[in-house]
Amino acid sequence: MKKLFIILLIITMSTTSCMINKEKETVKQGGSYSFQPEPLDDEWNNWLVGEWDCRAESDVGEGTGRIKIEPGLNGQFLFMKGEAQTSEMTPEQIKYVKETLYATDEDIERLQSSSFKELQIHTIDPKTGERIGYLFDSMRCIAKGKGKLEGNKEIMQWKWSGQAQGATSTRIIEKISDNKFTLYHKYILPNGNIMEDKGVMTRKAGK
């Protein structure tokens, strides 16, 4: 009986060792794994770092803003902090906001009199190379995004929760030059309606 136990123990340990080695090989093939990853140092993220002025328009109004993008947590993530003001809303946009987003007159007044703020945290999955983003904004919306680079474009698919529970969206950042990029964001709202944002970002001089 003791001999049988020893044989079973040897078989179990051998099987476990094979499984561990196989898992390590899978990680190696899927991406660069490290207990302590090197800081983000790819061309795209390095280009994004800086301060940007923004001019944007959407179905809910037009406005200006600014974005500050900087590395954080020992360079493992990019932090994007944005702030924007709605400077103008046409009668058509006001109608859209009321009918599609169910906004009241008080909601619209508060939108026009206060700044919209947003925090995004981005990184790269060390196993898959997939780009990952997390978003939080001053309307208490939360989103998680996944995406990839295609040439001079970053395409991210987002799933929303919080105030925007059930919405999905696609965001495309297109690099125009070292100091300019465009942003297009298309949302599919929980009620099936579509909302679009378009913006042009210009790097602040000396940043």
C-alpha positions as CSV (number, residue, x, y, z in Angstrom):
1,M,0.0,0.0,0.0
2,K,2.9,2.4,0.9
3,K,4.5,1.6,-2.5
4,L,1.3,2.4,-4.3
5,F,0.9,5.7,-2.5
6,I,4.5,6.7,-3.5
7,I,3.8,5.8,-7.2
8,L,0.6,7.9,-7.2
9,L,2.4,10.8,-5.5
10,I,5.1,10.7,-8.2
11,I,2.5,10.7,-11.0
12,T,0.6,13.6,-9.4
13,M,3.7,15.7,-9.1
14,S,4.8,15.0,-12.7
15,T,1.3,15.9,-14.0
16,T,1.3,19.2,-12.0
17,S,4.8,20.1,-13.2
18,C,3.7,19.5,-16.8
19,M,0.6,21.7,-16.3
20,I,2.7,24.5,-14.8
21,N,5.2,24.3,-17.7
22,K,2.4,24.3,-20.2
23,E,0.8,27.4,-18.6
24,K,4.1,29.2,-18.7
25,E,4.5,28.4,-22.3
26,T,0.9,29.7,-23.0
27,V,1.7,32.9,-21.3
28,K,4.9,33.2,-23.2
29,Q,3.1,32.8,-26.5
30,G,0.2,35.1,-25.7
31,G,2.4,38.0,-24.7
32,S,5.3,39.2,-22.6
33,Y,4.6,38.2,-19.0
34,S,6.7,39.5,-16.1
35,F,6.2,39.6,-12.4
36,Q,7.3,43.3,-12.6
37,P,6.4,44.6,-16.1
38,E,8.5,47.3,-17.6
39,P,6.7,50.7,-17.8
40,L,4.6,51.4,-20.9
41,D,7.0,52.5,-23.6
42,D,5.2,52.0,-26.9
43,E,5.1,54.7,-29.6
44,W,1.4,55.4,-29.3
45,N,1.3,56.0,-25.6
46,N,4.4,58.1,-25.7
47,W,2.9,60.3,-28.4
48,L,-0.3,60.8,-26.4
49,V,1.4,62.1,-23.3
50,G,1.0,65.9,-22.9
51,E,-1.7,68.5,-22.7
52,W,-4.3,69.0,-25.4
53,D,-6.9,71.7,-26.3
54,C,-10.1,70.3,-27.6
55,R,-12.9,71.6,-29.7
56,A,-15.9,69.3,-30.0
57,E,-19.5,68.9,-31.2
58,S,-22.1,66.3,-30.5
59,D,-25.8,65.7,-30.5
60,V,-26.0,67.4,-27.1
61,G,-24.1,70.6,-27.9
62,E,-20.8,72.2,-28.9
63,G,-18.0,73.2,-26.6
64,T,-14.3,73.4,-25.8
65,G,-12.1,71.7,-23.3
66,R,-8.7,70.4,-22.4
67,I,-7.1,67.0,-21.7
68,K,-4.0,66.2,-19.7
69,I,-2.4,62.8,-20.3
70,E,0.4,61.5,-18.2
71,P,1.9,58.2,-17.0
72,G,1.1,57.0,-13.5
73,L,1.7,54.1,-11.0
74,N,5.4,53.7,-12.0
75,G,4.5,54.1,-15.7
76,Q,2.2,51.1,-15.8
77,F,-0.9,53.2,-16.8
78,L,-1.8,56.4,-18.6
79,F,-4.0,58.8,-16.8
80,M,-6.2,61.0,-18.9
81,K,-8.0,63.9,-17.1
82,G,-10.4,65.9,-19.2
83,E,-12.6,68.9,-18.6
84,A,-15.1,70.6,-21.1
85,Q,-17.7,73.3,-21.2
86,T,-20.8,73.3,-23.4
87,S,-20.8,76.7,-25.0
88,E,-23.8,76.4,-27.3
89,M,-26.9,74.3,-27.8
90,T,-29.2,74.8,-30.8
91,P,-32.9,74.3,-30.5
92,E,-32.5,71.0,-32.3
93,Q,-29.9,69.8,-29.8
94,I,-32.1,70.8,-26.9
95,K,-35.0,68.9,-28.4
96,Y,-32.7,65.9,-28.9
97,V,-31.5,65.9,-25.3
98,K,-35.1,66.1,-24.0
99,E,-36.5,63.4,-26.3
100,T,-33.6,61.0,-26.3
101,L,-31.9,61.5,-22.9
102,Y,-35.1,62.5,-21.1
103,A,-33.4,65.7,-19.8
104,T,-35.4,68.4,-18.0
105,D,-35.0,72.1,-18.4
106,E,-33.1,72.1,-15.0
107,D,-30.8,69.3,-16.4
108,I,-30.0,71.4,-19.5
109,E,-29.3,74.5,-17.4
110,R,-27.0,72.6,-15.1
111,L,-25.2,71.2,-18.2
112,Q,-24.6,74.6,-19.6
113,S,-23.5,76.2,-16.3
114,S,-21.0,73.6,-15.1
115,S,-17.9,71.8,-16.5
116,F,-18.1,68.2,-17.6
117,K,-15.1,66.2,-16.2
118,E,-13.8,62.8,-17.0
119,L,-11.0,60.5,-15.9
120,Q,-9.7,57.6,-18.0
121,I,-7.1,55.1,-17.0
122,H,-5.4,53.1,-19.8
123,T,-2.9,50.3,-20.1
124,I,-1.9,47.3,-22.2
125,D,-2.7,43.7,-21.3
126,P,0.8,42.1,-20.9
127,K,-0.5,38.7,-22.0
128,T,-2.6,39.6,-25.1
129,G,-1.3,43.1,-26.1
130,E,-4.9,44.3,-26.0
131,R,-5.4,47.9,-25.1
132,I,-7.6,48.3,-22.0
133,G,-9.3,51.5,-20.7
134,Y,-11.5,52.5,-17.7
135,L,-13.6,55.6,-17.7
136,F,-15.3,57.6,-15.0
137,D,-17.1,60.9,-15.5
138,S,-18.9,63.7,-13.6
139,M,-22.3,62.3,-14.7
140,R,-21.5,59.2,-12.6
141,C,-21.0,57.0,-15.7
142,I,-18.5,54.2,-15.7
143,A,-17.2,52.3,-18.7
144,K,-14.6,49.6,-19.5
145,G,-13.1,49.5,-22.9
146,K,-11.0,47.1,-25.0
147,G,-9.4,47.7,-28.3
148,K,-6.4,47.7,-30.6
149,L,-4.3,49.8,-32.9
150,E,-4.9,49.8,-36.7
151,G,-2.3,51.9,-38.4
152,N,-2.7,55.5,-37.1
153,K,-6.0,54.7,-35.4
154,E,-6.9,53.3,-31.9
155,I,-10.3,51.7,-31.9
156,M,-11.9,50.9,-28.6
157,Q,-15.2,49.2,-27.8
158,W,-16.8,50.3,-24.5
159,K,-19.4,48.8,-22.2
160,W,-21.1,51.3,-19.8
161,S,-22.5,51.0,-16.3
162,G,-23.5,53.4,-13.6
163,Q,-25.7,56.2,-14.9
164,A,-25.3,54.9,-18.5
165,Q,-26.1,51.2,-17.6
166,G,-26.6,49.1,-20.7
167,A,-25.1,51.5,-23.2
168,T,-22.3,50.5,-25.6
169,S,-20.0,52.6,-27.8
170,T,-17.1,52.7,-30.2
171,R,-14.4,55.3,-30.0
172,I,-11.8,56.0,-32.7
173,I,-8.8,58.2,-32.1
174,E,-7.0,59.0,-35.3
175,K,-3.5,60.5,-35.3
176,I,-3.2,63.3,-37.8
177,S,0.2,64.6,-36.8
178,D,2.5,64.7,-33.8
179,N,0.4,67.6,-32.5
180,K,-3.1,66.8,-33.6
181,F,-5.6,64.0,-33.5
182,T,-9.4,63.6,-34.1
183,L,-11.8,61.7,-31.9
184,Y,-15.1,60.1,-33.0
185,H,-17.3,58.4,-30.5
186,K,-20.6,56.6,-31.4
187,Y,-22.9,55.5,-28.6
188,I,-25.8,53.1,-28.7
189,L,-28.0,54.0,-25.7
190,P,-30.0,51.5,-23.7
191,N,-33.2,52.7,-25.5
192,G,-31.6,52.0,-28.9
193,N,-31.0,55.6,-29.8
194,I,-27.7,56.7,-31.2
195,M,-25.5,59.6,-30.0
196,E,-22.3,60.8,-31.6
197,D,-19.4,63.0,-30.5
198,K,-16.7,64.5,-32.8
199,G,-13.7,66.4,-31.6
200,V,-10.3,67.8,-32.7
201,M,-7.4,67.9,-30.2
202,T,-4.4,70.1,-30.6
203,R,-1.3,69.8,-28.5
204,K,-0.6,72.8,-26.3
205,A,2.6,74.7,-27.4
206,G,5.6,73.8,-25.3
207,K,3.9,70.7,-23.7
